[in-house]
Amino acid sequence: MKQMTLLLSVLALSFNVFAADAKKADKKAAAATTAETYKVDTAASMIEWKGKKVAYGHNGTLKVQAGEFQVEKNTLKSGNVVADMKSIANVDIKEEKDNKKLVGHLSSPDFFNVEKYPTSEFKLTSVTPGKGKDEVVIKGDFTMIGQTQPIEFPATVKFENGTATGQGSLKIDRTKWGLKYNSGNFFKDLAADKIINNDIELTLKIVAKK
């Protein structure tokens, strides 16, 4: 009888431990599913770019092809944005022939080689609070022309009625991605008016919805 009682006690204890572990697992699973997915609205999103020579520069746009973010309690947790490199456009040259010439050159292997690398992608790795309301510092990995480098930039992110809007600006050194065409760092004999600045300015305007 004592052995039966002891056996029942052991079984009861084992069941209680199992039940407690199951509850912990359920809580972890519930916590893991509190993040919501926001899909990027590609029609409402845009990337603007600027490049410069010594005397003048050009600017234009890129379309956003895809993207999504995981959001928890109005805080970005992870996500990505994919740019359509074949959509590269110039907005400052009004002469159609010259405009096409520039866009064609930017699309060529001298620059972004869009036939081989039709997309560029930013993957978010961390978000930390900035100095003011809705301001954050975003870090992530940016892949362009087949190479990946870390980037960091300040941004403003707002959430309202199931929509997230984000804006941020940054400069990237194109040579870090192997884009060396007419860089004064690599072509020392270039005339001053042929040198293209290493920095490309990017402005991101992203809209995402639940």
N, C-alpha and C positions, 0 to 999 in steps of 0.2 A: 504493500500500500504506500509506504514511504517513497519507494522508488517511482511509483506512478505519479505521486504528488510532485516529486522533484522534476520528473520529466515534463509534466505539465507546466511547471514554473519556468523551466528553461525555454519551452516552446513559446510561452506567453512573452518572456523577455525578448526573445528573438523577433517575435512579431512586432513588438513595440519599437524595437530598434529599426526594423525594416520600414515600418510605417513612418517613423521620424525621418529616415533618409529619403523616403519617397516624397514627403512634404517639402523637404529642402530642395529636392530636384525639381518639384513642381514650381516652387518659388523662383528658382533660377531660370527656368524655362519661361515663366511669365515675365520676368524682368527682361529677358532677352528679346521678347516679342513686343515690348512697349515702343520700340522705334518704328516710325512710320516712313514710308517711301514716298518721296516727292519726285515726279518725273519732270525733266526739263521741257519747258514749252519752247520748242526750237524756233517757232515763228516769232515769238516775242523776245528771243535772246539774240545777242549779237556780240561779236568781237571786233574792236577797232584797232588798227595798227598804224604806226608811224615809223618811217625810216629816213635817215638824213645823210646828205653829203655835207661838205664844208659850207657851200654857199646856199643850198636849198634842200628841200626834202619832199617826200611824198607820203600820202596817207590814204587809207582805204579800209575795207571791211573783210571779215570772214564770217561765214554762216556757221551756226552751231548745228551739228548733225544729230547728236544724241546726248543723253546724260541722265543721271538720277542721283539723289542724295538720300541718306538715311538720317532722319531727324528725330530727336528725342527731347521732349519738353522744350520745343523751340530752340534747340541747339543742334548744329550740324555735327554729325558723328563720323560720317564717311561719305564718299561719293566720287563721281567723275564727270568730266565734260569732254566731249569729242568734237573737234573742229573739222569741218570739211575743207581741206586744203585746195580742192579743185574749185571752190567758190571764191577764191581770192579776187578782190576787186579793188580798183583805184578810183578815188573820187575827186582828186584835184586836177587831173589832166582832162581838159574839155575836148581836145582834138581826138576824134575817135581812133585814127591811125596810130597816134602816139600812145594813147591809152592802151590799145591792144598790144603794142610793142612792149610796153613796160610790164603788163600782166603776163605776157608770154615769157618774158625773161625771168620774172619772179617764179613762174611755174616750171622753169627749166632746171636741169641738173646743176646749173650755176648757183641756184638758190634752193628752192624747196622741193624740187624734183617730184611734182605732185603725181605723176604717173606711177612712180615706184612707191611713194609714200602719200597716199591720198587722204590720210587723216593725221591729226596730231591729237594727243590726249593728255589731260591733266587729271591726276588721281590725288584726291585729298587725303592727307595723312594725319593732320591735327588742326584744331581750331582753338585759339586762346583768346580771352577777352582783350579788347583794345582799350583806348583811353576814354572814349566817350560812349554814349548810349548807342546801341546797335553796332558799335565798331568792334571788329575782331581782327586777329592776325591769322592768316591762313598759310599753312605749309603743305607742300605736296610734291609729287614727282611729275615733271613735264616731259613728255616724249614727243620729239620732233625729228624728222628725217632719220628715223631709226635709232636715235640716241636719247637717253634719259638722264636728266639732271634735276636736282632738287631746286625748288624755288620757294620764295616766301614773300608775301605782300599784305598790306592792310586792305581791309574791305569793310563795307557796310552791308549788313544782312538784316532784313526785316521779315516778320511773319504776320500775316493778316488774312483771316477768313480762308484758311487752307492754301494760301499762296505764299511762297517765299521769293523775295527779290533780293538780289545781291549785285553790288557794283564794286569794282576794284581796279586799280591801275598799278602797273609795274614795268620795270625795264629788264630785259634779258640781254646778256652778252651772246650774240648769235654764234660766236666762234667756239663757245663751249659745247655746242651741238655739231661742230664741224663745218659750219657755214662760214667759209673764209674768203669768199669772193671779194676782191678789191678791198680787203682789210689792210690798213696801214701797218698792222702788227706783223703781217706775213709777206707783204709785197712792198719792200722798202723803196723800190725805184719808181713807184707810181707818182704821177703828177698830182699835186694837191687837189685839183678839181675832179680827179677820178676816185679819190678815196671815199669809201662809204663807211660811216660810223659803225662800230661794232654793236652798239645798243639799238634794240628794237623796242619801241614803246607799245605796250598793249593795254587796252581798256576793256574790261569784261563787264557785260550787262546780262545777267542771267535771271530768268524767271522760271520757277518750278512750282508744280501744283500736285496736291495729293490725288 
